[in-house]
Amino acid sequence: MNHPIFATIDAMLEASGLGHSDYVAARLDSSVTVRDAAARFGVGTRCVTKWIAQGRLPSLKIGGRRLIRVSDIHKLIKEGSP
């Protein structure tokens, strides 16, 4: 069965010009954990988790680890939204 997410991932990989493992590595390099994000905002991890649940802060869950792009943290700070 072909899930729509695979088409999205394939399109992102093609646009990036990177192979799958290189693309994932590039995304992880520019991402931080919930704990690191909380430290950047000066808040607790529960607050960051709440923002993720509310859809205010996008994240990616890989295994048991939730990662947040640094650019999304900067965007939320810039909006004055935390």
MDTraj code that builds the backbone (N, CA, C; nanometers):
import mdtraj as md
import numpy as np

residues = "MET ASN HIS PRO ILE PHE ALA THR ILE ASP ALA MET LEU GLU ALA SER GLY LEU GLY HIS SER ASP TYR VAL ALA ALA ARG LEU ASP SER SER VAL THR VAL ARG ASP ALA ALA ALA ARG PHE GLY VAL GLY THR ARG CYS VAL THR LYS TRP ILE ALA GLN GLY ARG LEU PRO SER LEU LYS ILE GLY GLY ARG ARG LEU ILE ARG VAL SER ASP ILE HIS LYS LEU ILE LYS GLU GLY SER PRO".split()
xyz = np.array([
    [0.0847, -0.1184, 0.0000],
    [0.0000, 0.0000, 0.0000],
    [0.0887, 0.1240, 0.0000],
    [0.0512, 0.2219, -0.0764],
    [0.1303, 0.3437, -0.0897],
    [0.0664, 0.4558, -0.0087],
    [0.1302, 0.4941, 0.0972],
    [0.0782, 0.5993, 0.1848],
    [0.1214, 0.7353, 0.1299],
    [0.0345, 0.8377, 0.1375],
    [0.0677, 0.9710, 0.0855],
    [0.1935, 1.0323, 0.1469],
    [0.2245, 0.9956, 0.2699],
    [0.3431, 1.0533, 0.3341],
    [0.4698, 1.0160, 0.2587],
    [0.4712, 0.8962, 0.1979],
    [0.5895, 0.8543, 0.1245],
    [0.6137, 0.9423, 0.0027],
    [0.5064, 0.9845, -0.0624],
    [0.5199, 1.0758, -0.1761],
    [0.5769, 1.2092, -0.1297],
    [0.5335, 1.2561, -0.0139],
    [0.5832, 1.3813, 0.0415],
    [0.7315, 1.3694, 0.0747],
    [0.7683, 1.2602, 0.1376],
    [0.9088, 1.2387, 0.1737],
    [0.9940, 1.2293, 0.0480],
    [0.9463, 1.1548, -0.0522],
    [1.0208, 1.1428, -0.1780],
    [1.0395, 1.2793, -0.2435],
    [0.9368, 1.3633, -0.2405],
    [0.9463, 1.4966, -0.3004],
    [1.0481, 1.5817, -0.2252],
    [1.0494, 1.5721, -0.0929],
    [1.1447, 1.6489, -0.0135],
    [1.2873, 1.6026, -0.0412],
    [1.3054, 1.4729, -0.0521],
    [1.4388, 1.4202, -0.0816],
    [1.4866, 1.4656, -0.2183],
    [1.3975, 1.4591, -0.3156],
    [1.4344, 1.5011, -0.4511],
    [1.4689, 1.6495, -0.4535],
    [1.3907, 1.7314, -0.3852],
    [1.4154, 1.8756, -0.3816],
    [1.5466, 1.9080, -0.3109],
    [1.5823, 1.8276, -0.2111],
    [1.7037, 1.8551, -0.1356],
    [1.8297, 1.8145, -0.2112],
    [1.8138, 1.7216, -0.3054],
    [1.9290, 1.6725, -0.3789],
    [2.0151, 1.5779, -0.2969],
    [1.9639, 1.5366, -0.1812],
    [2.0387, 1.4475, -0.0925],
    [1.9765, 1.3086, -0.0940],
    [2.0540, 1.2097, -0.0588],
    [2.0002, 1.0766, -0.0370],
    [1.9255, 1.0745, 0.0946],
    [1.8500, 0.9676, 0.1195],
    [1.7678, 0.9593, 0.2402],
    [1.8490, 0.9790, 0.3672],
    [1.9572, 0.9064, 0.3832],
    [2.0342, 0.9171, 0.5078],
    [2.0982, 1.0547, 0.5218],
    [2.1428, 1.1139, 0.4108],
    [2.2005, 1.2487, 0.4160],
    [2.0951, 1.3517, 0.4530],
    [1.9746, 1.3354, 0.3994],
    [1.8659, 1.4284, 0.4293],
    [1.8301, 1.4213, 0.5774],
    [1.8143, 1.3003, 0.6281],
    [1.7801, 1.2831, 0.7692],
    [1.8901, 1.3415, 0.8569],
    [2.0146, 1.3161, 0.8229],
    [2.1264, 1.3698, 0.9010],
    [2.1244, 1.5222, 0.9005],
    [2.0962, 1.5827, 0.7863],
    [2.0905, 1.7293, 0.7769],
    [1.9780, 1.7852, 0.8630],
    [1.8641, 1.7161, 0.8659],
    [1.7511, 1.7633, 0.9465],
    [1.7829, 1.7500, 1.0949],
    [1.8486, 1.6417, 1.1333],
    [1.8793, 1.6210, 1.2737],
    [1.9851, 1.7183, 1.3226],
    [2.0774, 1.7569, 1.2351],
    [2.1814, 1.8512, 1.2740],
    [2.1229, 1.9863, 1.3116],
    [2.0098, 2.0204, 1.2516],
    [1.9496, 2.1506, 1.2792],
    [1.8310, 2.1377, 1.3749],
    [1.8288, 2.0294, 1.4520],
    [1.7200, 2.0038, 1.5457],
    [1.7733, 1.9855, 1.6864],
    [1.6854, 2.0118, 1.7835],
    [1.7215, 1.9949, 1.9239],
    [1.6125, 1.9151, 1.9943],
    [1.6450, 1.8655, 2.1121],
    [1.5480, 1.7913, 2.1921],
    [1.4532, 1.8887, 2.2624],
    [1.3486, 1.8332, 2.3211],
    [1.2538, 1.9143, 2.3978],
    [1.3271, 1.9845, 2.5126],
    [1.4170, 1.9144, 2.5769],
    [1.4940, 1.9730, 2.6882],
    [1.5773, 2.0923, 2.6402],
    [1.6432, 2.0756, 2.5246],
    [1.7237, 2.1852, 2.4701],
    [1.6364, 2.3033, 2.4298],
    [1.5220, 2.2737, 2.3711],
    [1.4296, 2.3812, 2.3325],
    [1.3817, 2.4567, 2.4553],
    [1.3506, 2.3836, 2.5611],
    [1.3062, 2.4480, 2.6858],
    [1.4140, 2.5410, 2.7392],
    [1.5383, 2.4976, 2.7319],
    [1.6486, 2.5814, 2.7786],
    [1.6594, 2.7080, 2.6950],
    [1.6382, 2.6969, 2.5634],
    [1.6460, 2.8152, 2.4770],
    [1.5357, 2.9147, 2.5076],
    [1.4162, 2.8627, 2.5437],
    [1.3037, 2.9501, 2.5765],
    [1.3079, 2.9976, 2.7207],
    [1.3858, 2.9280, 2.8040],
    [1.3882, 2.9615, 2.9460],
    [1.2633, 2.9138, 3.0181],
    [1.2069, 2.8016, 2.9715],
    [1.0864, 2.7444, 3.0316],
    [1.1120, 2.5967, 3.0610],
    [1.0150, 2.5310, 3.1227],
    [1.0252, 2.3883, 3.1510],
    [0.9876, 2.3039, 3.0301],
    [1.0222, 2.1775, 3.0369],
    [0.9920, 2.0866, 2.9260],
    [0.8421, 2.0657, 2.9088],
    [0.7660, 2.0735, 3.0170],
    [0.6196, 2.0589, 3.0063],
    [0.5598, 2.1695, 2.9205],
    [0.6142, 2.2880, 2.9325],
    [0.5660, 2.4015, 2.8541],
    [0.5913, 2.3768, 2.7051],
    [0.7105, 2.3316, 2.6714],
    [0.7441, 2.3036, 2.5320],
    [0.6552, 2.1910, 2.4789],
    [0.6351, 2.0868, 2.5605],
    [0.5488, 1.9760, 2.5203],
    [0.4064, 2.0245, 2.4964],
    [0.3613, 2.1175, 2.5775],
    [0.2271, 2.1745, 2.5611],
    [0.2176, 2.2516, 2.4291],
    [0.3198, 2.3304, 2.3957],
    [0.3201, 2.4038, 2.2691],
    [0.3169, 2.3085, 2.1504],
    [0.3880, 2.1967, 2.1640],
    [0.3873, 2.0961, 2.0569],
    [0.2466, 2.0387, 2.0425],
    [0.1844, 2.0025, 2.1543],
    [0.0489, 1.9450, 2.1521],
    [-0.0528, 2.0433, 2.0955],
    [-0.0328, 2.1727, 2.1207],
    [-0.1228, 2.2764, 2.0705],
    [-0.0983, 2.3089, 1.9230],
    [0.0112, 2.2566, 1.8681],
    [0.0429, 2.2852, 1.7284],
    [0.1192, 2.4153, 1.7094],
    [0.1611, 2.4767, 1.8175],
    [0.2348, 2.6033, 1.8085],
    [0.3814, 2.5821, 1.7737],
    [0.4326, 2.4637, 1.8057],
    [0.5731, 2.4331, 1.7817],
    [0.5820, 2.2959, 1.7143],
    [0.6128, 2.2936, 1.5846],
    [0.6223, 2.1654, 1.5145],
    [0.7382, 2.0817, 1.5675],
    [0.7212, 1.9500, 1.5613],
    [0.8274, 1.8599, 1.6050],
    [0.8212, 1.7315, 1.5239],
    [0.9249, 1.6531, 1.5396],
    [0.9359, 1.5252, 1.4713],
    [0.9716, 1.4212, 1.5757],
    [0.8958, 1.3115, 1.5784],
    [0.9249, 1.2061, 1.6753],
    [0.9966, 1.0924, 1.6037],
    [1.1146, 1.0612, 1.6519],
    [1.1942, 0.9515, 1.5978],
    [1.2200, 0.8552, 1.7127],
    [1.1597, 0.7385, 1.7042],
    [1.1681, 0.6452, 1.8157],
    [1.1012, 0.7071, 1.9371],
    [1.1689, 0.7099, 2.0475],
    [1.1143, 0.7718, 2.1675],
    [1.1597, 0.9148, 2.1861],
    [1.2230, 0.9698, 2.0852],
    [1.2815, 1.1033, 2.0962],
    [1.2045, 1.2036, 2.0111],
    [1.1697, 1.3175, 2.0682],
    [1.1009, 1.4231, 1.9948],
    [1.2012, 1.5339, 1.9662],
    [1.2109, 1.5718, 1.8383],
    [1.3062, 1.6746, 1.7967],
    [1.2337, 1.7955, 1.7410],
    [1.2926, 1.9110, 1.7636],
    [1.2360, 2.0386, 1.7196],
    [1.3407, 2.1108, 1.6379],
    [1.2995, 2.1618, 1.5228],
    [1.3941, 2.2359, 1.4391],
    [1.4272, 2.3687, 1.5054],
    [1.5543, 2.4020, 1.5015],
    [1.6011, 2.5287, 1.5584],
    [1.5307, 2.6455, 1.4894],
    [1.5083, 2.6344, 1.3599],
    [1.4405, 2.7423, 1.2863],
    [1.2983, 2.7640, 1.3371],
    [1.2294, 2.6570, 1.3802],
    [1.0946, 2.6726, 1.4357],
    [1.0983, 2.7403, 1.5717],
    [1.2040, 2.7156, 1.6482],
    [1.2206, 2.7840, 1.7767],
    [1.2402, 2.9336, 1.7528],
    [1.3281, 2.9669, 1.6584],
    [1.3533, 3.1078, 1.6269],
    [1.2265, 3.1755, 1.5758],
    [1.1499, 3.1053, 1.4967],
    [1.0252, 3.1617, 1.4429],
    [0.9273, 3.1929, 1.5549],
    [0.9124, 3.1004, 1.6486],
    [0.8196, 3.1216, 1.7598],
    [0.8668, 3.2367, 1.8486],
    [0.9965, 3.2454, 1.8718],
    [1.0514, 3.3552, 1.9512],
    [1.0287, 3.4886, 1.8785],
    [1.0550, 3.4892, 1.7479],
    [1.0403, 3.6108, 1.6689],
    [0.8962, 3.6619, 1.6707],
    [0.8006, 3.5681, 1.6701],
    [0.6583, 3.6052, 1.6743],
    [0.6189, 3.6566, 1.8115],
    [0.7080, 3.6379, 1.9093],
    [0.6765, 3.6817, 2.0455],
    [0.5684, 3.5966, 2.1072],
    [0.5612, 3.4718, 2.0633],
    [0.4509, 3.3853, 2.0980],
    [0.4685, 3.2947, 2.2188],
    [0.5898, 3.2699, 2.2659],
    [0.6006, 3.1754, 2.3767],
    [0.5307, 3.2177, 2.5031],
])
top = md.Topology()
chain = top.add_chain()
for i, resn in enumerate(residues, 1):
    res = top.add_residue(resn, chain, resSeq=i)
    for name in ("N", "CA", "C"):
        top.add_atom(name, md.element.get_by_symbol(name[0]), res)
traj = md.Trajectory(xyz[None], top)
